[in-house]
Structures are given as structure tokens and as C-alpha cells.
Amino acid sequence: MVNVIRKYLEYLEQERNYSEHTILAYEGDLIQFHQFLAEQHVASFREVRKNTLREYLGLLLDGGISKRTVARKIAAIRSFFRFLKKTGEITANIAVTLTPPKFEKRLPAYFQEHHMERILDQPDRTTVRGKRDAVVLEVLYSCGLRRGELVNLDIKDFDLHNETVRVKGKGRKERIIPVGKKALKAIAAYLEARADSESGKPLDKSRVPLLISDKGERILPDAVNRIVRKYIERIADTEHKSPHTIRHSFATHLLNRGADLRAVKELLGHESLSTTQIYTHVSTDRIKKIYKQSHPKA
């Protein structure tokens, strides 16, 4: 059973292109589920029954963990059982009836436009490292990328003539995203500055990364986190200091300025429009606030 879980995790990484963070979370969730099955003397995933899943759900809900965490664990099991059915490990997917607990969705945290402008102005663009940091911030905000998508960008992914970039997202699905002029300018300055340095020589000659470390290797996701956190801390006193907060800002600012929801969905690489719709709540809250502040009869 453990070997089957390993195959599933490899599938998420190699074929579905899931982030390292998600894979680690699912690994922990499925190991916990496997331990529960072992305690119930269930020796194969074929032996799992609907009442087994219901008992496990009850155990999670009584365990004192948040509904949000329980929902993720249930999502991991549902996804895993789809994989089991697809690969022939089971004949029927009984997990399809497993319903996660309902919880109130948190609105995504984002920066106001003037705060985002100040964050983008922070890197010292007179140094190679500062120019690289500027590219990190500019491309995240210009394109609304996930951290993993940014890290995996190669120089060849950019079409400078059409001012677009080809991005490989979740499930290895590709999408074409426009790139703003400020981001393109930052990229050009960074690549020019690193061209003559030894750190500008990538190890893999067939794929030249857009962003590299001081050692000339493709930048790591944790390094992107540190870069983003450093510049956000200079501007905003907030607990939300991740690349995803910039992605949220990208989507919210587009909608605030009248962008079509379906267009934003495509730019973000969401599979479902319902995932993108949470940003309309942010825009609606802003409109309500303006209304209450401005209307004499509000």
C-alpha cells in the first residue's frame, strides 16, 4: 500500500506538476490514512468500504483540527482514489461520495495598488542581485504567476516581440500570458547585468533559467519566498508575505479595473471559474466600502 502511495506522489510531481508544498502535504495526509487503515486491519485499498471512509472522516472531525485541514485531507483521499481507479488498483471509486466539511472561505489577502508600487520600487537595481530581485517581483505581479511557475521559467519561454510568456502550470497545462513593459525592462536589465558574470553560466545549456542563484543554478522556491518577504516587510506590516499574495493582488487589481472574470481565470490558470470568483468578493467588498464612505444616504 505504501508503494502505491509513492507511485501516486510521483504521478503528482511528474505528470500533474504539483508544487513540492502540496505533494508533501498530501504525503502526510495519505500516510495518516494508511495508518488508520492498518489499525482497522485493512490490508489493501480494494478492501476499503464507504463506512471505513465515514469512520475516518468522523475521526478527523473529532480530532480537534480545523475544518480547512480536514477538507484538504479529504481532497487528498478523493484525488488518490481517482488515481487508484485510473491505474486499476480498485474497480470502483467509493471516495467520490466522501464529502468534506463546509467552512467559510477566507478572502484572499492582497496589497493596495499604491502598496504594490512601493514594493516594486524597493530592490536596488544597480546590482545584479537587486536586478534579479526586481525581476522576481515584477514578473510575479505582471503575470500573476505561482511561485513554482516563476522558478521554472526559462529565457526561451519569453516572446519579446509579442510581449508574452509561455507558462507551464498545474497538470503541465500551458498558457500564454502578456508581460508588462516594466517587467520586460527589468528582465532585460538583469540578463544584461549577469551576462558577463561567472554566475550567469547555467549548468544545463539546453535550458537557460530566467532566474539563477549566486552559484549559477536555477533559483529555489524557498529563495523566492525570502526575496518576496524581504521587500514586503519594508513596506507592509502584515502576516501575508508570500508570492501568492502578489498573485492575489494581480487578480484583484485587474478586476477592480474592469477586467473580465473569464479572462482573469485564463491568466491565473484556474481550471474552474468558481475558483476565480472569490476575487469578485474582494472587489465587491471594496465597492461597498466606497459606497458607504461616499453616499449621503448610505
C-alpha positions as CSV (number, residue, x, y, z in Angstrom):
1,M,0.0,0.0,0.0
2,V,2.9,2.3,0.8
3,N,4.4,1.7,-2.7
4,V,1.1,2.6,-4.3
5,I,1.1,5.9,-2.3
6,R,4.7,6.5,-3.6
7,K,3.6,6.0,-7.2
8,Y,0.7,8.4,-6.7
9,L,3.1,11.1,-5.3
10,E,5.4,10.6,-8.3
11,Y,2.4,11.0,-10.6
12,L,1.5,14.3,-8.9
13,E,5.1,15.5,-9.4
14,Q,5.9,14.3,-12.8
15,E,2.6,14.3,-14.6
16,R,0.4,16.8,-12.7
17,N,3.2,19.2,-11.9
18,Y,2.0,19.8,-8.4
19,S,4.1,22.0,-6.1
20,E,6.5,20.5,-3.6
21,H,4.4,22.0,-0.8
22,T,1.2,20.3,-2.0
23,I,3.0,17.0,-2.5
24,L,4.4,17.0,1.0
25,A,1.0,17.8,2.5
26,Y,-0.7,15.0,0.5
27,E,2.1,12.6,1.5
28,G,1.4,13.3,5.2
29,D,-2.3,13.1,4.7
30,L,-2.1,9.7,2.9
31,I,0.4,8.2,5.4
32,Q,-2.0,9.2,8.2
33,F,-4.9,7.5,6.3
34,H,-2.7,4.4,5.7
35,Q,-2.0,4.2,9.4
36,F,-5.8,4.3,10.1
37,L,-6.4,1.5,7.7
38,A,-3.7,-0.6,9.3
39,E,-5.3,-0.1,12.7
40,Q,-8.6,-1.3,11.1
41,H,-6.8,-4.3,9.8
42,V,-7.4,-3.2,6.2
43,A,-4.6,-4.8,4.1
44,S,-5.5,-3.4,0.7
45,F,-7.2,-0.3,-0.8
46,R,-9.6,-2.8,-2.5
47,E,-10.9,-3.6,1.0
48,V,-11.8,-0.1,1.9
49,R,-15.5,0.4,2.2
50,K,-17.8,3.5,2.4
51,N,-18.2,3.0,6.1
52,T,-14.4,2.9,6.5
53,L,-14.2,6.3,4.9
54,R,-17.0,7.7,7.1
55,E,-15.3,6.4,10.2
56,Y,-12.1,8.1,9.2
57,L,-13.9,11.4,8.5
58,G,-15.5,11.2,11.9
59,L,-12.1,10.6,13.5
60,L,-10.7,13.7,11.7
61,L,-13.6,15.9,12.8
62,D,-13.3,14.8,16.4
63,G,-9.6,15.2,16.4
64,G,-9.6,19.0,17.1
65,I,-8.1,20.0,13.8
66,S,-9.6,22.8,11.7
67,K,-12.3,22.1,9.1
68,R,-10.0,23.6,6.4
69,T,-7.3,21.0,7.3
70,V,-9.9,18.2,7.2
71,A,-11.1,19.4,3.8
72,R,-7.6,19.2,2.5
73,K,-7.1,15.6,3.8
74,I,-10.4,14.6,2.2
75,A,-9.3,16.2,-1.0
76,A,-6.1,14.2,-0.9
77,I,-8.0,10.9,-0.4
78,R,-10.5,11.7,-3.2
79,S,-7.7,12.5,-5.6
80,F,-5.8,9.4,-4.5
81,F,-8.8,7.1,-5.2
82,R,-9.3,8.7,-8.6
83,F,-5.7,7.6,-9.3
84,L,-6.3,4.1,-7.9
85,K,-9.3,3.8,-10.3
86,K,-7.4,5.1,-13.2
87,T,-4.5,2.7,-12.7
88,G,-6.7,-0.3,-12.0
89,E,-5.8,-0.7,-8.3
90,I,-9.5,-0.6,-7.5
91,T,-12.6,-1.3,-9.6
92,A,-14.9,1.3,-8.1
93,N,-14.1,4.8,-6.7
94,I,-16.1,4.8,-3.4
95,A,-14.3,8.0,-2.3
96,V,-16.4,10.1,-4.7
97,T,-19.2,10.1,-2.1
98,L,-16.8,11.4,0.6
99,T,-17.9,15.0,1.3
100,P,-15.6,17.4,3.1
101,P,-17.0,19.6,5.8
102,K,-18.2,23.1,4.8
103,F,-16.3,26.1,6.1
104,E,-16.3,29.8,5.4
105,K,-13.8,30.6,2.7
106,R,-11.3,33.3,3.7
107,L,-11.0,36.1,1.2
108,P,-7.5,36.3,-0.4
109,A,-5.1,38.8,1.1
110,Y,-3.8,41.4,-1.3
111,F,-2.0,44.7,-1.4
112,Q,-3.5,48.0,-2.4
113,E,-2.1,49.3,-5.7
114,H,0.0,52.0,-4.1
115,H,1.5,49.5,-1.7
116,M,2.3,47.2,-4.6
117,E,4.0,50.1,-6.4
118,R,6.2,50.8,-3.3
119,I,7.1,47.1,-3.0
120,L,8.2,47.0,-6.7
121,D,10.4,50.1,-6.1
122,Q,12.4,48.5,-3.2
123,P,15.1,46.4,-5.0
124,D,18.5,48.1,-5.6
125,R,18.6,48.0,-9.4
126,T,22.3,48.9,-9.5
127,T,23.4,45.4,-8.6
128,V,23.0,42.1,-10.3
129,R,21.2,40.6,-7.2
130,G,19.0,43.7,-6.9
131,K,18.1,43.4,-10.6
132,R,17.3,39.8,-10.1
133,D,15.0,40.6,-7.2
134,A,13.3,43.2,-9.3
135,V,12.5,40.6,-11.9
136,V,11.1,38.3,-9.2
137,L,8.7,41.0,-8.1
138,E,7.9,42.5,-11.4
139,V,7.1,39.1,-13.2
140,L,5.0,37.8,-10.2
141,Y,2.9,41.0,-10.3
142,S,2.8,41.5,-14.1
143,C,1.8,37.9,-14.9
144,G,0.1,36.7,-11.7
145,L,2.3,33.5,-11.5
146,R,2.5,30.9,-8.9
147,R,5.9,30.5,-7.2
148,G,6.7,27.2,-9.0
149,E,5.7,28.7,-12.3
150,L,8.2,31.5,-11.8
151,V,11.0,29.3,-10.7
152,N,10.6,27.0,-13.8
153,L,10.7,29.8,-16.3
154,D,13.4,29.7,-19.0
155,I,14.6,32.6,-21.1
156,K,13.3,30.9,-24.2
157,D,9.7,30.9,-22.7
158,F,9.5,34.7,-23.4
159,D,8.4,36.1,-26.8
160,L,9.8,39.6,-26.6
161,H,8.3,40.6,-30.0
162,N,4.7,39.8,-28.8
163,E,5.5,40.6,-25.2
164,T,4.2,37.3,-23.9
165,V,5.5,34.4,-21.9
166,R,4.6,30.7,-22.1
167,V,3.9,29.2,-18.7
168,K,3.6,25.6,-17.6
169,G,1.0,25.4,-14.8
170,K,-0.7,22.7,-12.8
171,G,-1.2,19.5,-14.7
172,R,1.5,20.7,-17.1
173,K,-1.1,22.8,-18.8
174,E,0.5,25.6,-20.8
175,R,-0.9,29.1,-21.1
176,I,0.3,32.3,-22.8
177,I,0.3,35.4,-20.6
178,P,1.0,39.0,-21.6
179,V,4.1,40.6,-19.9
180,G,4.1,44.2,-18.9
181,K,6.7,46.7,-20.2
182,K,8.1,47.3,-16.7
183,A,8.7,43.6,-16.2
184,L,10.3,43.2,-19.7
185,K,12.5,46.2,-18.9
186,A,13.6,44.6,-15.6
187,I,14.3,41.3,-17.3
188,A,16.4,42.9,-20.0
189,A,18.5,44.8,-17.4
190,Y,19.0,41.7,-15.3
191,L,20.1,39.5,-18.2
192,E,22.5,42.1,-19.4
193,A,24.0,42.6,-16.0
194,R,24.5,38.9,-15.4
195,A,25.8,38.1,-18.9
196,D,29.5,38.8,-18.1
197,S,29.5,37.3,-14.7
198,E,30.5,33.7,-13.9
199,S,27.2,33.1,-12.1
200,G,25.5,33.7,-15.4
201,K,26.6,30.4,-16.8
202,P,23.8,27.8,-16.2
203,L,24.7,24.2,-15.6
204,D,22.1,23.0,-18.2
205,K,23.0,24.5,-21.5
206,S,19.7,23.3,-23.1
207,R,17.6,25.2,-20.7
208,V,18.7,28.7,-19.5
209,P,16.8,29.6,-16.4
210,L,15.4,33.1,-16.2
211,L,16.3,33.3,-12.5
212,I,19.6,31.9,-11.1
213,S,21.3,31.8,-7.7
214,D,24.7,33.2,-6.9
215,K,26.1,29.8,-7.9
216,G,24.6,29.9,-11.4
217,E,21.9,27.3,-10.6
218,R,18.2,27.7,-11.1
219,I,16.8,29.6,-8.2
220,L,15.0,27.6,-5.5
221,P,11.4,28.2,-4.4
222,D,12.5,29.0,-0.8
223,A,14.8,31.7,-2.2
224,V,11.8,33.3,-3.9
225,N,9.9,33.3,-0.7
226,R,12.8,35.0,1.1
227,I,13.1,37.6,-1.6
228,V,9.4,38.5,-1.6
229,R,9.3,38.5,2.2
230,K,12.2,40.8,2.5
231,Y,10.7,43.6,0.3
232,I,7.2,43.2,1.7
233,E,8.5,43.6,5.2
234,R,9.9,47.0,4.3
235,I,6.5,48.3,3.3
236,A,3.7,46.5,5.0
237,D,3.1,45.2,8.5
238,T,1.2,42.1,7.5
239,E,1.5,38.3,8.1
240,H,0.8,37.8,4.4
241,K,4.3,37.9,2.8
242,S,4.3,35.2,0.2
243,P,4.5,35.2,-3.6
244,H,0.8,34.1,-3.6
245,T,-0.2,37.4,-2.0
246,I,1.3,39.2,-5.1
247,R,-0.7,36.8,-7.3
248,H,-3.9,37.7,-5.3
249,S,-3.0,41.4,-5.8
250,F,-2.6,40.8,-9.6
251,A,-6.1,39.3,-9.9
252,T,-7.8,41.8,-7.6
253,H,-6.3,44.8,-9.3
254,L,-7.4,43.5,-12.8
255,L,-11.0,43.0,-11.6
256,N,-11.0,46.4,-9.8
257,R,-10.1,48.0,-13.1
258,G,-12.9,46.2,-15.0
259,A,-11.2,43.1,-16.4
260,D,-13.5,40.2,-17.5
261,L,-13.7,37.4,-14.9
262,R,-13.1,34.7,-17.6
263,A,-10.1,36.5,-18.9
264,V,-8.6,36.6,-15.3
265,K,-9.4,32.9,-15.0
266,E,-7.3,32.1,-18.0
267,L,-4.5,34.4,-16.9
268,L,-4.4,32.7,-13.5
269,G,-4.5,29.2,-15.0
270,H,-7.6,28.2,-13.0
271,E,-9.5,25.1,-14.1
272,S,-12.8,26.3,-12.8
273,L,-14.4,29.7,-12.9
274,S,-15.6,29.2,-9.3
275,T,-12.0,29.3,-8.1
276,T,-11.6,32.7,-9.7
277,Q,-14.9,34.1,-8.4
278,I,-13.5,34.5,-4.9
279,Y,-11.7,37.6,-6.2
280,T,-15.1,39.2,-7.1
281,H,-15.9,39.1,-3.4
282,V,-12.8,41.2,-2.7
283,S,-13.9,43.7,-5.4
284,T,-17.4,43.8,-4.1
285,D,-16.2,44.5,-0.5
286,R,-14.2,47.4,-1.9
287,I,-17.2,48.8,-3.8
288,K,-19.4,48.5,-0.7
289,K,-16.8,50.3,1.4
290,I,-16.5,53.2,-1.2
291,Y,-20.3,53.3,-1.3
292,K,-20.7,53.6,2.5
293,Q,-18.0,56.3,2.6
294,S,-19.3,58.3,-0.3
295,H,-23.1,58.0,-0.5
296,P,-25.0,60.6,1.6
297,K,-27.8,58.0,2.4
298,A,-25.6,55.0,3.0
